[in-house]
Amino acid sequence: MTNNGDSTGFVDLFDATTGVIDDWGNKYVGSKQIASWNQTDNIGKKSQFTLVDATQESRNQWLLHLAVAGNGFNGTSPFRFVLTDEGKIASMQIVPD
């Protein structure tokens, strides 16, 4: 969704009520706050993600290393995703290296 500039689709990937983005300790919970982060730090910055590698840490948890480019952060960063049993993102944490 990020690479396609699809803000609605990006927000809809998360659990609408309890989904959370943890951006180095700054937490954005629920659709409204996730949409705000998306505009200030993601699609609003024309970010593009390229998957470098992925490791499944547990049944619903993955650690992805993403190369990020755009008008904000540029570089490679680890992202930890926890998924709900329904396939929504419960949390996305940008993990310090």
C-alpha positions in Angstrom: 0.0 0.0 0.0 2.9 2.4 0.8 4.6 1.9 -2.5 1.3 2.5 -4.3 0.4 5.7 -2.3 -2.8 4.0 -1.1 -3.4 5.7 2.3 -6.8 4.2 2.8 -5.5 0.7 2.0 -2.5 1.3 4.4 -4.7 2.2 7.3 -7.1 -0.6 6.6 -4.2 -3.1 7.0 -4.3 -2.4 10.8 -6.9 -3.5 13.4 -9.1 -0.4 13.4 -9.4 -0.1 17.2 -6.3 -1.6 18.7 -3.8 -1.6 15.9 -0.6 0.3 16.8 2.5 1.8 15.2 5.4 2.1 17.5 7.9 4.5 15.9 10.9 4.5 18.2 8.7 4.8 21.3 6.1 7.2 19.8 2.9 5.1 19.7 -0.1 5.7 17.3 -3.1 3.6 18.2 -6.3 3.1 16.1 -7.2 4.2 12.6 -7.2 7.9 13.2 -3.7 8.1 14.8 -2.3 5.6 12.2 -3.7 7.8 9.4 -2.0 10.8 11.0 1.4 8.9 11.2 0.9 7.8 7.6 0.6 11.4 6.4 3.6 12.7 8.4 6.0 9.8 8.2 5.0 7.4 5.4 2.9 8.0 2.3 2.9 11.8 3.0 6.7 11.6 2.6 6.3 9.5 -0.6 8.1 6.6 1.1 8.9 3.5 -0.9 9.7 0.2 0.8 11.9 -2.6 -0.6 12.1 -5.9 1.3 15.7 -6.8 2.2 14.9 -9.9 4.3 12.2 -11.4 6.6 12.4 -13.7 9.6 9.3 -15.3 11.2 9.9 -15.0 14.9 6.7 -16.8 16.1 3.4 -17.8 14.6 2.0 -14.3 14.1 5.3 -12.2 14.4 7.7 -11.2 11.7 10.9 -9.1 11.6 11.4 -7.4 8.3 14.4 -5.4 7.2 13.1 -2.8 4.8 15.1 -0.4 2.6 13.2 2.9 2.9 13.5 5.8 0.3 11.5 9.0 -0.1 11.3 12.5 1.3 11.8 11.4 4.9 13.9 8.7 6.4 16.2 7.0 3.9 18.1 3.8 4.8 17.5 0.3 6.0 15.5 -0.3 9.1 14.1 -3.3 11.0 10.3 -3.4 11.4 8.6 -5.9 13.6 5.0 -6.9 12.7 2.5 -8.8 14.9 -0.6 -10.0 13.1 -4.0 -10.8 14.4 -5.5 -14.2 13.8 -7.8 -12.4 11.2 -4.7 -11.2 9.2 -4.8 -7.6 10.3 -1.7 -5.8 11.7 -1.9 -5.7 15.5 1.3 -3.8 15.7 4.1 -2.5 13.6 7.2 -1.5 15.5 10.2 0.3 14.0 12.9 -1.3 15.9 16.2 0.5 16.7 19.2 -1.2 15.1 
